[in-house]
Amino acid sequence: MSINTDFDKRVGHVVRTHDRIRRNGVVHRVGKDGLIRARPRVARPRFPLRAILIVMLLGLAFKGVLWAQIGPVGYAERVEKLRTGTTVERVGAWLMQPEGVTVWVGGQLRPYLRR
């Protein structure tokens, strides 16, 4: 045990706070006494909402292109073929089933893709 236990605790607190500031960033606040204090930004786990949204939109666009390229009858036949397969193929059939967005995107792209 050291003579300067309180001092060591304060230094440890300052070092931990500084490490959190370096890791998460800093927020400056003006106190009631007029001093500007630097506090560590609260680190919250970030959910990749933007990435998930982009993947979903790309998936819908892909399904629309397939629907436009193959046609509604061919697309339905291929989805039915997947529906009778293994578990992974059934999940793929569930994901690839045409819904309103797929049909709309496919209808918009069909004049450009189908010859």
C-alpha positions in Angstrom: 0.0 0.0 0.0 1.3 3.4 -1.0 1.3 6.6 1.0 -0.4 8.4 -1.9 -3.3 6.0 -2.4 -5.8 8.8 -3.0 -3.4 10.3 -5.6 -2.9 7.0 -7.3 -6.7 6.5 -7.5 -7.2 10.0 -9.0 -4.4 9.4 -11.6 -6.0 6.0 -12.5 -9.3 7.7 -13.0 -7.8 10.4 -15.2 -6.0 7.8 -17.3 -9.2 5.7 -17.7 -11.2 8.8 -18.7 -8.5 9.8 -21.2 -8.5 6.3 -22.7 -12.3 6.4 -23.1 -12.0 9.8 -24.8 -9.4 8.5 -27.2 -11.5 5.4 -28.0 -15.0 7.0 -28.2 -14.4 10.7 -28.9 -15.1 13.7 -26.8 -18.0 15.9 -25.9 -17.3 19.5 -24.6 -19.6 21.0 -22.1 -19.6 24.4 -20.4 -20.3 24.0 -16.7 -22.1 26.4 -14.4 -18.8 27.9 -13.4 -17.9 28.8 -17.0 -15.3 26.1 -17.4 -15.2 24.0 -20.5 -15.0 20.3 -19.6 -14.1 17.5 -21.9 -16.1 14.3 -21.2 -15.9 11.0 -23.1 -18.7 10.4 -25.6 -21.0 7.6 -24.5 -20.2 4.5 -26.5 -23.3 2.7 -27.7 -23.2 -0.4 -29.8 -24.0 0.6 -33.4 -26.5 -1.4 -35.3 -25.7 -1.5 -39.0 -29.2 -0.3 -40.0 -27.9 1.4 -43.1 -26.0 -1.7 -44.4 -29.1 -3.9 -43.8 -31.3 -1.5 -45.7 -28.9 -1.4 -48.6 -28.7 -5.2 -48.7 -32.5 -5.4 -48.7 -32.8 -2.9 -51.5 -30.2 -4.6 -53.6 -32.0 -7.9 -53.0 -35.3 -6.5 -54.1 -33.7 -5.0 -57.2 -32.1 -8.3 -58.0 -35.4 -10.1 -57.7 -37.0 -7.5 -59.9 -34.3 -7.9 -62.6 -34.8 -11.7 -62.5 -38.6 -11.3 -62.7 -38.2 -9.0 -65.7 -35.6 -11.2 -67.4 -37.3 -14.6 -67.0 -40.9 -13.4 -67.0 -43.6 -14.0 -64.5 -44.3 -17.6 -65.6 -40.7 -18.7 -65.6 -40.0 -17.0 -62.3 -43.0 -18.7 -60.7 -41.9 -22.1 -62.1 -38.4 -21.7 -60.7 -39.6 -20.6 -57.3 -41.9 -23.7 -57.2 -39.0 -25.9 -58.1 -37.1 -24.4 -55.1 -40.1 -24.9 -52.9 -39.9 -28.7 -53.4 -36.2 -29.0 -52.6 -34.1 -29.1 -49.4 -34.6 -26.9 -46.4 -32.1 -24.3 -47.8 -33.9 -24.3 -51.1 -37.2 -23.8 -49.4 -35.8 -20.9 -47.5 -34.6 -19.5 -50.8 -38.0 -20.0 -52.3 -39.6 -18.1 -49.4 -37.1 -15.2 -49.9 -37.5 -15.2 -53.7 -41.3 -15.4 -53.9 -42.6 -12.4 -55.8 -44.2 -9.6 -53.9 -45.5 -6.2 -55.0 -42.1 -4.5 -55.0 -40.5 -7.2 -57.1 -43.4 -7.2 -59.6 -43.3 -3.4 -59.8 -39.5 -3.2 -60.3 -39.6 -6.0 -62.8 -42.5 -4.2 -64.7 -40.4 -1.0 -64.8 -37.3 -2.9 -66.1 -39.0 -5.3 -68.4 -39.0 -3.0 -71.5 -35.3 -2.5 -71.1 -34.3 -6.1 -70.5 -36.7 -8.3 -72.5 -36.3 -8.4 -76.2 
